[in-house]
């Protein structure tokens, strides 16, 4: 039986069962979905996974009751989520048992791996109710017996990049659907327009007349933050120090070209809370005086809503991060990704959505000189850049629509 036919038949059967139960006198209620997500708040990309998936479910599965089981929603993130999703119920670890009993489906959200696999395994072992994984990077060529049993029982296993998809398929799992789906952050629609407009005005940045640039080290130095349990890692620090000049020369060259050859300015902005210092040290302070005058350095960390409202006012973004580019493409804004081996395979998703020309591997010296022309093209031919970004967004939106149907049957909803 074709997968589509299988899902349709299953959905109809579950819907019929649900209808019979309600007809028999049990009180009707909307399906409840428990989303395991919100991995940390030190990175606006990690924050963006959650509102992105919530927005997709809200759009494609209206009426589903949403519960969130986060790792962290501190630093103002819970308020951010509840302002956008006022009916959202956010639970604590102490409420896990209650949530597992009350909810109908467990959805593991997007992330760098199966970050919430322990909770997912507990859900499977204690409830036997359906579960699924949406838009993760996956590199585990060997999995534990418990994880394999949980993945085998999943309704779907969606990977966010083609490399991860190949790894997942190599495990010969029994999961009926193992396919590609975009990272949930593509659908993040948080905004803080007033904050963004005020910042741009204070720094003489005009809408459509600046590019955003993000610097980062190979390994995030969480030991420089107040993150609980983050300890100094001598090996990672040494790798950062050894590679930081190599990795930031291409960005400085692109910034210099923009400043000297165009009418645009550059905004140095962060994706995580350690990157303001990196941008100052490796970019701002190493630029020639004439170039520095056309560069704005954002000194303070921000949250996802203000970042999105800034990105949509720019001509595009380039740099060493992944989720700011994801949020840009999600709003039709051109975005260039620079990556290296330490960032796993997530950057390869740019090829999956037709943006291979905007993906640069900085482990390859031959690709360094190609970055500046690509960045300049965002300014010199903005119409073409916007068309390219829009085409990538359409691939994402279409796949989001297709993959959201996989949730209907397990939630007892009729076929779309």
Buried (B, 14 or more C-beta within 10 A) or exposed (E): EEEEEEBBEBBEEBBEEBEEEEEEEEEEEBBBBBBBBBBBBBBBBBBBBBBBBBBBBBEBBEEBBBBBBBBBBEBEBBEBBBEBBEEBBBBEEEBBEEBBEBBBBBBBBBBBBBBBBEBBBBBBEEBEBBBBBBBBBBEBEEBEEBBBBBBBBBBBBBBBBBBBBEBBBEBEBEBBBBBBBBBBBBBBBBBBBEBBBEBBEEEEBEEEBBBBBBBBBBBBBBBEBEBEEBEEBEEBBEBBEEBBEBBBBBBBBBBBBBBEEBEBBBBBBBBBBBBBBBBBBBBBEBBEEEBBEBBBBBEEBBBBBBBBBBBBBBBBBBBBBBBBBBBBBBBBBBBBBBBBEBBBBBBBBBBBBBBEEBBBBBEEEEBBEEBBEBBBBBBEEBEEBBEBBEBBBEBBBEBBEEBBBBBBBBBBBBBE
